[in-house]
Amino acid sequence: MSIPLLEYSPSSQNQRVDGYEVPNEDTPTIYRLDNATSDTDIDSIIWAAYRQIFSEHLILKSNRQSFLESQMRNRAINVRDFIRGLGKSEVFRTQIADLNSNYRLVDIILKRFLGRAAYNKDEEIAWSIVIATKGLHGFIDALLDSDEYLENFGNDIVPFQRRRYGSRPFNLVNPRYNAYWRDTQNILGLAGRSFYSARTSGSLTTEDIRKAIPANFFAMAGTIIPNERNYQRTIASVTSQITTLEIPDTTREIGTEQPTIKAVAVALPYRYIPGTQRN
C-alpha cells in the first residue's frame, strides 16, 4: 500500500515570486516543440533535454536514447514523454540514481525536472518516502504529472531552471556521487574483511585505514551511550545475597580429656642463679 505524500510548507524561492528582470545572458532559453519547424529545431530540443536531465558530463554518444529520439523526430511523443523516458532510462538510474541517497536524489531530480531546489528537509523526506514505496519511476511519474510541472512546462517545453541569477545552472554543478556512494564503494572494496585484517594484510598505514572507515560509522559510534549502572538495584542484590548467605560451621569437637603439661627441668648457668656469687 502506497503512503500518501506528506504535507510540507513551500518556502518563498525565486521561482514562486513574479519578477521584472531585464533579459540578459542569464535568462534561460525556452525550447518549445510548438515552435519547431525543422529538423535542426528538433535536434536543439533533444540536446537541451539531454543537457537538462543528464547534465553535460553524461552527454555521450553511448548514452543517447536512439528509440526516444526517433519517436521525438517523428512527433510520436511530446517533450514531456521524452523527458519521462530519459528519467526512466538505464543511464539515469546507474549514473545518477544509484550513486546518491534518496534525500539527495530528491533534490537533484527536483532541480532537473521541476527547475527548482527542494524547499526544505520536509519536502525531501516526503518525496523520499515516495521513492521508497513507488520506486524511482513512480517518483518521476508523480513529478511529471503534477500541477507544478504542467503549469510551468506543459507538454511541449523542456524544463529549465526558473529565474536563475548570476551562477551556472545547478543541474551542471551537481557531482555524480556523494559521500553515500563513496562509503558504499569502500565497503565493497573491503569485500567483507574487517578493517583490522585489511590493515595487517596489506601495506596500508593506520591513517589510510581511518580514511577508509565510512563517516557514517563514526557518526553512529558517537551516538552510542553505554548503559549506566543502577546502583539501587546493585545494592539490593548484594543485600539479598548477604542475608541469605549461609556461613559454614568450622568448629571442632573437643574431647573430655585435657592435655597435661609437665614441668621441664631447665639447666641455667650458675651466674644467673640468685644468691650464688663467687668471691
C-alpha positions as CSV (number, residue, x, y, z in Angstrom):
1,M,0.0,0.0,0.0
2,S,1.5,3.4,-1.0
3,I,1.7,6.1,1.5
4,P,0.2,9.5,0.6
5,L,2.5,12.4,0.1
6,L,3.3,14.1,3.4
7,E,2.5,17.7,3.7
8,Y,5.3,20.3,3.7
9,S,5.4,24.1,3.7
10,P,6.8,25.7,0.5
11,S,9.4,28.4,1.0
12,S,9.5,31.7,-0.9
13,Q,12.1,30.8,-3.5
14,N,12.6,33.0,-6.6
15,Q,10.5,30.9,-8.9
16,R,7.4,31.5,-6.7
17,V,7.7,35.3,-7.0
18,D,6.9,37.2,-10.1
19,G,9.9,39.2,-11.3
20,Y,10.6,42.1,-13.6
21,E,14.2,41.2,-14.7
22,V,15.6,42.6,-17.9
23,P,16.5,39.7,-20.2
24,N,20.2,39.0,-20.3
25,E,22.7,36.2,-20.7
26,D,21.4,34.5,-17.5
27,T,17.9,34.3,-18.9
28,P,17.2,30.6,-19.8
29,T,16.4,29.7,-23.4
30,I,13.0,28.2,-23.7
31,Y,12.9,25.2,-26.1
32,R,9.3,24.6,-27.3
33,L,8.2,21.9,-29.6
34,D,5.3,24.0,-30.9
35,N,7.9,26.4,-32.4
36,A,10.0,23.7,-34.1
37,T,9.7,23.9,-37.8
38,S,12.8,22.0,-39.0
39,D,14.9,19.0,-38.1
40,T,17.5,21.5,-36.7
41,D,14.9,22.8,-34.2
42,I,14.1,19.2,-33.1
43,D,17.8,18.5,-32.6
44,S,18.1,21.5,-30.4
45,I,15.2,20.4,-28.3
46,I,16.7,16.9,-27.9
47,W,20.1,18.4,-27.0
48,A,18.5,20.7,-24.4
49,A,16.6,17.8,-22.9
50,Y,19.8,15.7,-22.6
51,R,21.6,18.7,-21.0
52,Q,18.9,19.3,-18.5
53,I,18.2,15.7,-17.4
54,F,21.6,14.0,-17.9
55,S,23.8,17.1,-17.4
56,E,26.8,17.8,-19.6
57,H,29.0,15.0,-18.2
58,L,26.6,12.4,-19.5
59,I,26.0,13.8,-23.0
60,L,27.9,11.0,-24.7
61,K,27.2,9.1,-27.8
62,S,27.0,5.8,-25.9
63,N,24.3,7.3,-23.6
64,R,22.0,8.5,-26.3
65,Q,18.5,7.0,-26.4
66,S,18.0,6.4,-30.1
67,F,14.5,5.0,-29.8
68,L,13.2,8.0,-27.9
69,E,15.0,10.4,-30.4
70,S,13.3,8.6,-33.3
71,Q,9.9,8.9,-31.7
72,M,10.6,12.6,-30.9
73,R,11.7,13.4,-34.5
74,N,8.5,11.7,-35.9
75,R,6.5,13.6,-33.3
76,A,5.1,10.3,-32.0
77,I,5.7,11.6,-28.4
78,N,5.8,15.1,-26.9
79,V,8.6,16.7,-24.9
80,R,7.1,15.6,-21.6
81,D,7.1,12.0,-22.7
82,F,10.7,12.4,-23.9
83,I,11.7,13.8,-20.5
84,R,9.9,10.9,-18.9
85,G,11.8,8.4,-21.0
86,L,15.2,10.0,-20.2
87,G,14.4,9.8,-16.4
88,K,13.5,6.2,-16.6
89,S,16.4,5.2,-18.8
90,E,19.2,2.9,-17.6
91,V,21.7,5.6,-17.9
92,F,19.9,7.9,-15.5
93,R,19.4,5.0,-13.0
94,T,23.0,3.8,-13.0
95,Q,24.8,7.1,-13.3
96,I,22.6,9.3,-11.0
97,A,20.0,7.4,-9.0
98,D,22.2,4.5,-7.8
99,L,25.0,6.9,-6.8
100,N,23.1,9.0,-4.3
101,S,21.0,8.6,-1.2
102,N,17.2,9.2,-1.5
103,Y,17.3,12.6,0.1
104,R,20.0,13.9,-2.2
105,L,18.3,12.2,-5.2
106,V,15.1,14.2,-4.4
107,D,17.0,17.5,-4.6
108,I,18.7,16.5,-7.8
109,I,15.6,15.4,-9.6
110,L,13.6,18.4,-8.4
111,K,16.3,20.7,-9.9
112,R,16.4,18.8,-13.2
113,F,12.7,18.1,-13.7
114,L,10.9,21.0,-12.0
115,G,13.7,23.6,-12.3
116,R,13.9,24.4,-8.6
117,A,15.6,23.2,-5.5
118,A,13.9,21.4,-2.7
119,Y,12.1,23.8,-0.4
120,N,13.3,22.3,2.9
121,K,14.1,19.0,4.6
122,D,10.4,18.2,5.0
123,E,9.9,18.1,1.2
124,E,13.0,15.8,0.8
125,I,11.6,13.4,3.4
126,A,8.1,13.5,1.8
127,W,9.4,12.6,-1.7
128,S,12.0,10.1,-0.4
129,I,9.0,8.1,1.0
130,V,7.5,8.1,-2.5
131,I,10.8,6.7,-3.8
132,A,10.8,4.1,-1.1
133,T,7.2,3.0,-1.8
134,K,6.8,3.6,-5.6
135,G,10.4,3.4,-6.8
136,L,12.3,5.8,-9.0
137,H,9.9,5.5,-11.9
138,G,6.9,6.2,-9.6
139,F,8.6,9.3,-8.3
140,I,9.3,10.7,-11.8
141,D,5.7,10.0,-12.9
142,A,4.4,11.9,-9.8
143,L,6.5,14.9,-10.7
144,L,5.8,15.0,-14.4
145,D,2.0,14.5,-13.8
146,S,2.0,17.2,-11.0
147,D,0.2,20.5,-11.4
148,E,3.5,22.4,-10.9
149,Y,5.1,20.7,-13.9
150,L,2.1,21.2,-16.2
151,E,1.7,24.8,-15.2
152,N,5.3,25.7,-15.9
153,F,6.3,23.5,-18.8
154,G,3.2,21.8,-20.1
155,N,3.7,19.0,-22.7
156,D,6.0,20.8,-25.1
157,I,8.6,22.8,-23.1
158,V,11.9,21.4,-22.0
159,P,12.3,22.0,-18.2
160,F,14.8,24.8,-17.3
161,Q,16.0,26.4,-14.1
162,R,13.4,29.1,-13.3
163,R,14.7,32.5,-12.5
164,R,18.4,31.8,-12.4
165,Y,20.7,34.6,-11.1
166,G,24.4,35.0,-11.8
167,S,25.6,31.5,-11.5
168,R,25.7,28.4,-13.7
169,P,22.6,26.3,-13.8
170,F,22.6,23.9,-10.8
171,N,22.0,20.9,-13.0
172,L,25.5,21.4,-14.3
173,V,27.3,21.7,-10.9
174,N,25.9,18.6,-9.2
175,P,28.6,15.9,-8.8
176,R,27.8,12.4,-10.0
177,Y,28.2,11.0,-6.5
178,N,28.4,12.0,-2.8
179,A,29.7,10.6,0.5
180,Y,27.0,7.9,0.5
181,W,28.4,6.4,-2.8
182,R,32.0,6.7,-1.6
183,D,31.2,4.8,1.7
184,T,29.4,2.1,-0.3
185,Q,32.5,1.7,-2.6
186,N,34.7,1.5,0.5
187,I,32.6,-1.3,1.9
188,L,32.6,-3.2,-1.4
189,G,36.4,-2.7,-1.7
190,L,36.9,-4.4,1.6
191,A,34.9,-7.4,0.4
192,G,33.6,-8.2,3.8
193,R,37.0,-8.1,5.5
194,S,37.4,-6.4,8.8
195,F,39.4,-3.1,9.0
196,Y,42.0,-4.9,11.1
197,S,42.6,-7.6,8.6
198,A,42.8,-5.1,5.8
199,R,45.4,-3.2,7.9
200,T,47.5,-6.3,8.8
201,S,47.3,-8.0,5.4
202,G,48.3,-5.1,3.2
203,S,50.7,-2.1,3.1
204,L,48.2,0.5,4.2
205,T,49.0,2.8,7.1
206,T,46.8,3.5,10.0
207,E,45.8,6.8,8.6
208,D,44.7,5.1,5.3
209,I,42.6,2.7,7.2
210,R,40.9,5.5,9.2
211,K,40.1,7.3,5.9
212,A,38.6,4.1,4.6
213,I,36.2,3.8,7.5
214,P,32.8,5.2,6.4
215,A,32.0,8.5,8.0
216,N,28.5,7.3,9.0
217,F,30.2,4.6,11.2
218,F,31.9,7.4,13.3
219,A,28.6,9.2,13.5
220,M,26.9,6.0,14.7
221,A,29.6,5.3,17.1
222,G,29.4,8.8,18.6
223,T,25.7,8.3,19.3
224,I,26.1,5.1,21.3
225,I,25.6,5.7,25.0
226,P,26.6,2.8,27.3
227,N,24.1,1.6,29.9
228,E,24.5,3.3,33.2
229,R,24.9,1.2,36.4
230,N,21.7,1.0,38.5
231,Y,23.2,1.4,42.0
232,Q,19.9,0.9,43.8
233,R,19.4,-2.4,42.1
234,T,23.1,-3.4,42.7
235,I,22.8,-2.6,46.5
236,A,19.5,-4.5,46.7
237,S,21.1,-7.5,45.0
238,V,24.1,-7.5,47.3
239,T,22.0,-7.1,50.4
240,S,19.8,-10.1,49.4
241,Q,22.9,-12.2,48.9
242,I,24.3,-11.3,52.3
243,T,21.0,-12.0,54.2
244,T,20.7,-15.4,52.5
245,L,24.3,-16.4,52.7
246,E,25.0,-19.4,54.9
247,I,28.3,-19.4,56.8
248,P,29.8,-22.9,57.1
249,D,30.4,-24.4,60.5
250,T,34.2,-24.6,61.1
251,T,34.2,-25.5,64.8
252,R,35.8,-28.8,66.1
253,E,34.7,-31.1,68.8
254,I,36.9,-31.1,71.9
255,G,37.3,-34.3,74.0
256,T,36.8,-34.7,77.8
257,E,40.5,-35.3,78.5
258,Q,42.5,-32.2,78.9
259,P,46.2,-32.3,77.9
260,T,48.6,-32.2,80.8
261,I,51.7,-30.0,80.9
262,K,54.7,-31.4,82.8
263,A,57.5,-29.4,84.2
264,V,60.6,-29.4,82.2
265,A,64.0,-29.2,84.0
266,V,66.0,-26.3,82.8
267,A,69.7,-26.0,83.4
268,L,70.8,-22.4,83.6
269,P,74.4,-21.1,84.0
270,Y,75.4,-20.6,87.6
271,R,75.9,-16.9,87.3
272,Y,72.2,-16.4,86.7
273,I,71.1,-18.2,89.9
274,P,70.2,-15.7,92.6
275,G,72.4,-15.8,95.7
276,T,75.3,-17.7,94.1
277,Q,78.0,-15.2,93.7
278,R,81.6,-16.2,93.5
279,N,84.2,-14.4,95.6
